[in-house]
Amino acid sequence: MATAEVARIVAGPVLFPNPANNYITFAGIDAETFTIINAQGQTVNAFKTNATDKVVIDSSQMPAGIYFVKLTNGVVKRFAVNH
């Protein structure tokens, strides 16, 4: 396993700003699709991407609360939306 691959696995995707207000940026996504899930376990939205750099999502219409991003590679990250 290459050093860069190990660093990517340890670091994983980064979400910012967290908490989000009008948008949230996902950087370092290494998956074809990802799903946003609310604290009740309901799918809020699903996205397909070929971007490995960053994806910006409009969170201005999402109710304030806790959310999770689930990548197809099994990685799950938590973020909050505050308005």
C-alpha positions in Angstrom: 0.0 0.0 0.0 1.4 3.4 -1.0 2.0 6.1 1.6 -0.5 8.4 -0.2 -3.2 5.7 -0.1 -2.6 5.2 3.6 -2.9 8.9 4.2 -6.2 9.1 2.2 -7.7 6.2 4.2 -6.7 7.7 7.6 -7.8 11.2 6.7 -10.9 10.2 4.7 -13.4 12.8 3.4 -13.5 16.2 5.0 -16.7 18.2 5.5 -16.7 21.9 6.0 -17.9 24.2 7.4 -19.3 22.1 10.1 -21.8 23.1 11.3 -23.1 24.2 7.9 -25.4 27.1 7.2 -26.1 27.7 3.5 -23.7 25.1 2.0 -21.4 22.3 3.0 -18.3 21.2 1.1 -17.2 17.6 0.9 -13.6 17.2 0.0 -11.6 14.1 -0.6 -14.6 12.0 -1.6 -13.4 8.7 -3.1 -16.7 7.2 -4.0 -19.1 7.2 -7.0 -22.1 8.0 -5.0 -22.9 9.3 -1.5 -26.1 9.7 0.5 -27.1 12.3 3.0 -29.2 10.7 5.9 -30.9 12.6 8.7 -30.8 11.7 12.4 -34.0 9.6 12.0 -32.2 7.4 9.4 -34.2 8.8 6.4 -32.4 9.4 3.2 -32.5 13.2 2.5 -30.7 13.1 -0.8 -28.3 10.9 -2.9 -25.7 12.2 -5.3 -23.6 10.7 -8.0 -20.2 12.2 -8.6 -17.0 11.6 -10.5 -15.3 14.3 -8.6 -12.5 13.2 -6.3 -11.6 16.7 -5.2 -14.7 18.4 -3.7 -18.5 18.7 -4.0 -20.5 21.7 -2.7 -24.1 21.0 -1.5 -26.7 23.6 -0.9 -27.9 23.1 2.7 -29.9 26.2 3.0 -33.2 24.3 2.6 -32.3 21.5 5.0 -33.9 21.7 8.5 -31.4 22.4 11.3 -30.1 19.2 12.8 -27.6 16.3 12.6 -26.9 14.6 9.3 -24.7 11.8 8.1 -22.9 11.4 4.8 -22.6 7.7 3.7 -20.2 6.9 0.9 -20.5 3.8 -1.2 -17.2 2.7 0.1 -18.7 2.4 3.6 -17.3 5.6 5.1 -19.8 7.6 7.2 -19.2 11.2 8.4 -21.4 13.3 10.6 -22.2 17.0 10.1 -24.7 19.5 11.5 -26.8 22.2 9.8 -27.6 25.4 11.8 -29.6 28.3 10.5 
